[in-house]
Amino acid sequence: MFSALPGLRAGMVRPRHLPSDAPKPEPRPCLMPPTPSLRLSVLDQSPVRPGATARQALLETTQLAQLADRLGYHRYWVSEHHNTATLAGPAPEVLLAHLGAHTQRIRLGSGGVMLPHYSALKVAENFKLLEALHPGRIDLGMGRAPGADRLTAYALNPSNKFAEEAFLEQLVDLQAYLRGERTPETIHERVQAIPVIDTQPALWLLSSSGQSGHFAAQLGMAFSFAQFINPSGGPAAVRAYRQQFRPSPELLAPQANVALFVLCADTEEKASALAKATFIQLLRFEQGVRGPYPSAAETAAYVFSPEEQARLAYHKGRVVSGTPAQLRPHLLRIAAAYEVDELAIVTITADLADRLRSYELLAEAFELAPAGAVMAAEALLA
């Protein structure tokens, strides 16, 4: 169990909320309405479809964010990737500013910012600015994976040693900047993150191994497990996060969600074809083949080798597919295994219409409350 914050610099701020005897609060009551029984969110990697351009991919991200906003999805996260022609999102903070101006109510966040590439101060200021523009809607999700190959990571930050201790120091610094702490004899006594605002973005740590779950627990942050990257060990990682959680001023009780590939279609045949395309792309990525997502014709003609067939058993743990009637109980079982009330859905298809339809069908299956209904209810309560 991770139980200490080693190696903090003289300029660092050791959080005041980390005493070992800190009392754990009573669990917060569930604020979710009885229907839907599960919150659904979107994790968008801004994929560049076959024959499309990066600009088209970003316009499609905007279109999907607006659809998710209307359908009643809870949050919309965008990812950070570098040195790839198949994904178009290297700067979540820039894309989020755009999405905030083109949506109304949905929470917006990074899934996530790869913190070791940057200074904690700069990330804090980027997201304080987003929070100032869109108060109460911003999530700062962070990871420590490169989001690219090691050479590209070096180009982004030549000082990055990929050390856990350095990442932890950045997280502590980031919290201090966001809180506006002025601890004497530290850098925070003289350096303040701007703009100075009354609210903060919600802090999330993202992980496909569970290690960052320990950090999230120690620092009182929310935790997201990436099952779409690693299908193994997720429920145990979330359970350990809950057991180790120490409340922070921003988060009094543990909060977690799970991200996974989901492909929903009107028929089983269509859903199977969409899943097959995803499996082909995952296998190619493992084989070092970088290229556009397979088209429908390419997918139909593709025959898995015996070696690929064996590997599919692993990848099937990352991908869930089917009709709405099939997916609803399946996703509820996954959420129950993790004991979470929110799933972040990653859907990539060769055809935009299939992608949008998948999110529409899921919203119907889980009876998400459309934005208009939510806003009308809020108006009555105001």
C-alpha positions in Angstrom: 0.0 0.0 0.0 1.2 3.5 -0.9 1.4 5.4 2.4 3.8 8.3 2.0 4.8 11.1 -0.2 8.6 10.8 -0.6 11.1 13.3 -1.7 9.1 16.5 -1.6 11.3 19.5 -2.6 11.9 22.4 -0.3 9.6 24.4 -2.6 6.8 21.9 -2.4 3.7 22.1 -0.3 2.9 19.0 1.7 -0.9 18.9 1.7 -2.4 19.6 5.1 -5.1 17.0 4.6 -2.8 14.0 4.6 -2.3 13.1 8.3 -2.4 9.3 8.8 -5.2 9.6 11.4 -7.4 11.8 9.2 -11.0 10.7 9.8 -12.9 9.3 6.8 -16.2 11.0 6.2 -19.5 9.1 5.9 -20.2 8.2 2.3 -22.0 10.9 0.4 -25.6 10.1 -0.5 -26.0 9.2 -4.2 -27.2 12.3 -6.0 -28.2 10.3 -9.1 -31.9 10.1 -9.9 -33.4 6.6 -9.9 -33.4 6.6 -13.7 -30.9 6.3 -15.2 -29.2 3.9 -12.9 -25.9 4.6 -14.5 -24.3 7.8 -15.6 -22.7 7.7 -19.1 -19.9 10.0 -20.2 -17.8 10.3 -23.4 -14.1 9.9 -23.8 -13.1 11.2 -27.3 -9.7 10.7 -28.9 -10.6 12.8 -32.0 -9.9 9.9 -34.4 -9.1 10.7 -38.0 -11.4 8.4 -40.1 -10.3 6.8 -43.3 -10.2 9.4 -46.1 -10.8 12.3 -43.6 -8.6 15.1 -42.4 -7.5 16.2 -38.9 -9.7 19.3 -39.3 -12.7 17.0 -40.1 -11.9 15.0 -37.0 -12.0 18.1 -34.8 -15.3 19.2 -36.4 -16.7 15.7 -35.6 -15.5 16.0 -32.0 -17.5 19.2 -31.8 -20.5 17.5 -33.4 -20.3 14.6 -31.0 -19.9 16.9 -28.0 -23.1 18.8 -28.9 -24.9 15.5 -29.4 -23.7 14.2 -26.1 -24.8 17.5 -24.5 -28.3 17.1 -25.9 -28.7 13.4 -25.1 -27.9 13.8 -21.4 -24.4 12.4 -21.1 -22.7 13.5 -17.9 -19.2 14.6 -19.0 -17.1 14.8 -22.2 -13.4 14.2 -22.0 -10.9 14.7 -24.7 -7.5 13.0 -24.8 -3.9 14.0 -25.5 -1.8 12.2 -28.1 1.3 13.2 -30.1 3.2 12.2 -33.2 0.3 10.3 -34.8 -1.7 11.0 -37.9 -4.7 9.0 -36.8 -5.6 11.1 -33.8 -6.1 14.9 -33.9 -6.0 16.0 -30.3 -2.6 17.0 -28.9 -3.8 19.9 -26.7 -6.9 19.2 -24.6 -6.9 22.6 -23.0 -7.3 24.3 -26.4 -10.0 21.9 -27.6 -11.9 22.3 -24.4 -12.1 26.0 -24.7 -13.7 25.5 -28.1 -16.1 22.8 -26.9 -17.2 25.0 -24.0 -18.3 27.7 -26.4 -20.3 25.1 -28.4 -22.1 23.2 -25.6 -24.5 24.2 -22.8 -24.5 22.0 -19.8 -22.2 18.9 -20.1 -19.1 18.7 -18.0 -15.9 19.1 -20.0 -12.5 17.7 -19.2 -9.2 16.2 -20.2 -8.8 12.5 -20.4 -6.2 13.4 -19.8 -3.4 15.9 -19.7 0.0 14.1 -19.6 1.3 16.1 -16.7 5.0 15.1 -17.0 5.3 17.0 -20.3 4.5 20.3 -18.6 5.0 22.5 -15.6 2.4 22.2 -12.8 2.0 26.0 -12.9 1.1 26.1 -16.6 -1.4 23.3 -16.3 -3.0 24.9 -13.3 -3.3 28.2 -15.1 -4.7 26.6 -18.3 -7.5 24.9 -16.3 -8.2 27.8 -14.0 -8.8 29.8 -17.2 -11.1 27.2 -18.5 -13.0 27.1 -15.2 -13.3 30.9 -15.2 -14.8 30.7 -18.7 -17.1 27.7 -17.9 -17.5 27.7 -14.1 -18.6 24.4 -12.6 -18.1 22.4 -15.8 -14.4 21.7 -16.0 -12.5 18.5 -15.1 -8.8 18.3 -15.0 -8.0 14.6 -15.7 -4.3 13.8 -15.6 -2.1 10.9 -16.5 1.7 10.1 -16.5 1.9 8.0 -19.7 3.8 9.6 -22.6 0.8 9.7 -24.9 3.3 9.0 -27.6 6.7 7.3 -28.1 9.6 8.0 -25.8 11.4 10.2 -28.4 8.3 12.4 -28.7 8.0 12.6 -24.9 11.6 13.7 -24.8 10.9 16.4 -27.4 8.0 17.7 -25.3 10.0 17.8 -22.1 13.7 16.9 -22.3 13.9 16.9 -18.4 11.2 14.3 -18.0 12.8 11.2 -16.3 9.5 9.3 -16.1 9.9 9.0 -12.3 6.9 8.4 -10.0 8.4 10.7 -7.4 8.6 13.6 -9.9 5.0 13.0 -10.9 3.8 13.0 -7.3 5.7 16.3 -6.7 3.9 17.8 -9.7 0.5 16.7 -8.3 1.2 18.3 -4.9 2.4 21.5 -6.6 -0.6 21.6 -8.9 -3.0 21.3 -5.9 -1.3 24.2 -4.2 -1.5 26.4 -7.3 -5.2 25.6 -7.8 -6.0 26.3 -4.1 -4.0 29.6 -4.1 -1.9 28.4 -1.1 0.7 30.8 0.2 2.8 28.5 2.4 5.8 30.4 3.8 9.3 29.5 2.6 8.0 27.7 -0.5 7.7 28.8 -4.1 4.0 29.2 -3.5 4.6 32.1 -1.1 5.6 34.2 -4.1 4.1 32.5 -7.2 0.4 32.5 -7.7 -1.6 30.8 -10.5 -4.0 33.1 -12.3 -6.8 33.9 -12.9 -7.8 34.2 -9.3 -11.3 32.6 -9.2 -13.7 31.2 -6.6 -14.0 27.7 -8.0 -11.7 25.0 -9.1 -11.7 22.3 -11.8 -12.4 18.8 -10.5 -9.2 16.8 -10.3 -9.0 13.2 -11.7 -6.1 10.8 -12.0 -6.3 8.4 -14.9 -4.6 5.0 -14.9 -4.5 1.7 -16.7 -2.4 -0.1 -14.0 -3.8 1.2 -10.7 -0.7 2.9 -9.5 -2.1 6.4 -10.0 -5.1 5.2 -8.0 -2.9 5.1 -5.0 -1.8 8.7 -5.7 -5.4 9.8 -6.2 -6.4 8.2 -2.9 -3.5 9.9 -1.0 -4.3 13.3 -2.5 -8.0 13.2 -2.3 -8.6 13.2 -6.1 -11.1 11.3 -8.2 -9.9 8.2 -10.1 -10.6 6.8 -13.6 -9.6 3.3 -14.6 -8.9 2.8 -18.3 -10.3 -0.7 -19.1 -10.1 0.2 -22.8 -6.3 0.0 -22.4 -6.0 -2.7 -19.8 -8.8 -5.3 -19.2 -7.1 -6.8 -16.1 -7.1 -5.7 -12.5 -9.5 -2.8 -12.8 -12.0 -3.6 -10.0 -9.2 -4.4 -7.6 -7.5 -1.0 -8.5 -10.7 0.9 -7.8 -11.4 -1.0 -4.6 -7.8 -0.2 -3.3 -8.4 3.4 -4.2 -11.5 3.5 -2.1 -9.9 1.8 0.8 -6.9 4.1 0.9 -8.9 7.3 0.1 -8.1 10.4 2.3 -10.5 13.3 2.0 -9.3 16.6 0.6 -11.0 20.0 0.7 -12.2 19.4 -2.9 -13.4 15.8 -2.5 -14.8 14.4 0.7 -15.5 10.9 -0.5 -14.0 8.7 -3.2 -15.3 9.1 -6.7 -14.4 6.8 -9.6 -15.4 5.9 -13.1 -14.3 3.3 -15.8 -13.5 4.0 -19.4 -14.0 1.2 -22.0 -14.6 0.7 -25.8 -18.4 0.4 -26.5 -20.0 -0.2 -29.9 -23.7 -0.2 -30.0 -25.8 -0.8 -33.1 -29.4 -1.6 -34.1 -28.5 -5.2 -35.0 -26.1 -7.8 -33.7 -24.6 -8.2 -37.1 -23.8 -4.5 -37.3 -22.4 -4.4 -33.8 -20.2 -7.4 -34.5 -18.8 -5.7 -37.6 -18.0 -2.5 -35.7 -16.3 -4.6 -33.0 -14.3 -6.5 -35.6 -12.9 -3.3 -37.0 -11.9 -2.2 -33.5 -10.1 -5.6 -32.9 -8.2 -5.2 -36.2 -7.0 -1.7 -35.2 -5.9 -2.9 -31.7 -4.0 -5.8 -33.2 -2.3 -3.6 -35.8 -1.3 -1.2 -33.0 0.3 -4.1 -31.1 2.1 -5.1 -34.3 3.6 -1.6 -34.7 1.3 -0.8 -37.7 0.1 2.7 -37.7 -2.6 3.6 -40.1 -6.2 4.7 -40.6 -9.1 2.8 -39.0 -10.2 -0.1 -41.2 -13.1 0.6 -43.6 -16.3 -1.5 -43.6 -15.1 -3.3 -46.8 -11.6 -3.9 -45.4 -13.1 -5.2 -42.1 -15.5 -7.6 -43.9 -12.6 -9.1 -46.0 -10.2 -9.4 -43.1 -9.3 -12.9 -41.8 -7.7 -13.2 -38.4 -4.6 -15.4 -38.3 -4.4 -18.1 -35.6 -2.0 -15.9 -33.6 -4.4 -13.0 -33.8 -7.3 -15.2 -32.8 -5.4 -16.2 -29.7 -4.7 -12.6 -28.9 -8.4 -11.6 -29.3 -9.2 -13.2 -26.0 -7.3 -10.4 -24.3 -8.7 -7.6 -26.5 -12.3 -8.7 -25.9 -11.9 -7.6 -22.3 -11.4 -4.1 -23.6 -14.4 -3.9 -26.0 -18.1 -4.3 -25.4 -20.4 -4.5 -28.3 -24.0 -5.4 -29.1 -27.6 -4.1 -29.4 -29.0 -1.8 -26.8 -30.9 -4.7 -25.2 -27.7 -6.7 -24.9 -25.5 -3.8 -23.8 -27.6 -2.4 -21.0 -27.3 -5.5 -18.7 -23.7 -6.1 -19.7 -22.6 -2.5 -18.8 -24.6 -2.6 -15.6 -22.7 -5.8 -14.6 -19.4 -4.0 -15.4 -20.3 -1.0 -13.3 -21.4 -3.3 -10.5 -18.1 -5.2 -10.6 -16.3 -1.9 -10.2 -18.9 -0.5 -7.8 -19.1 2.8 -9.8 -22.1 4.8 -11.0 -20.4 6.1 -14.2 -18.9 4.7 -17.3 -16.9 6.7 -19.8 -17.6 5.4 -23.3 -15.0 5.3 -26.1 -16.5 4.7 -29.5 -14.4 4.8 -32.8 -15.8 3.8 -36.1 -14.9 4.2 -39.8 -18.2 5.9 -40.5 -19.3 9.0 -38.5 -23.0 8.0 -38.7 -22.2 4.7 -37.0 -20.4 6.5 -34.2 -23.2 9.0 -33.5 -25.8 6.2 -33.7 -23.9 4.2 -31.1 -24.1 7.0 -28.6 -27.7 7.7 -29.4 -28.7 4.1 -28.8 -26.9 4.0 -25.5 -28.6 7.1 -24.3 -32.0 5.5 -25.2 -31.1 2.3 -23.5 -30.1 4.0 -20.2 -32.9 6.6 -20.5 -30.6 9.5 -20.1 -32.4 12.8 -19.5 -32.1 15.1 -22.5 -30.5 18.5 -21.9 -33.9 20.3 -22.5 -35.6 18.3 -19.8 -32.7 18.9 -17.3 -32.6 22.6 -18.0 -36.4 22.8 -17.6 -36.2 21.0 -14.3 -33.4 23.3 -13.1 -35.5 26.4 -14.1 -38.4 25.1 -11.9 -36.1 24.7 -8.9 -34.4 28.1 -9.3 
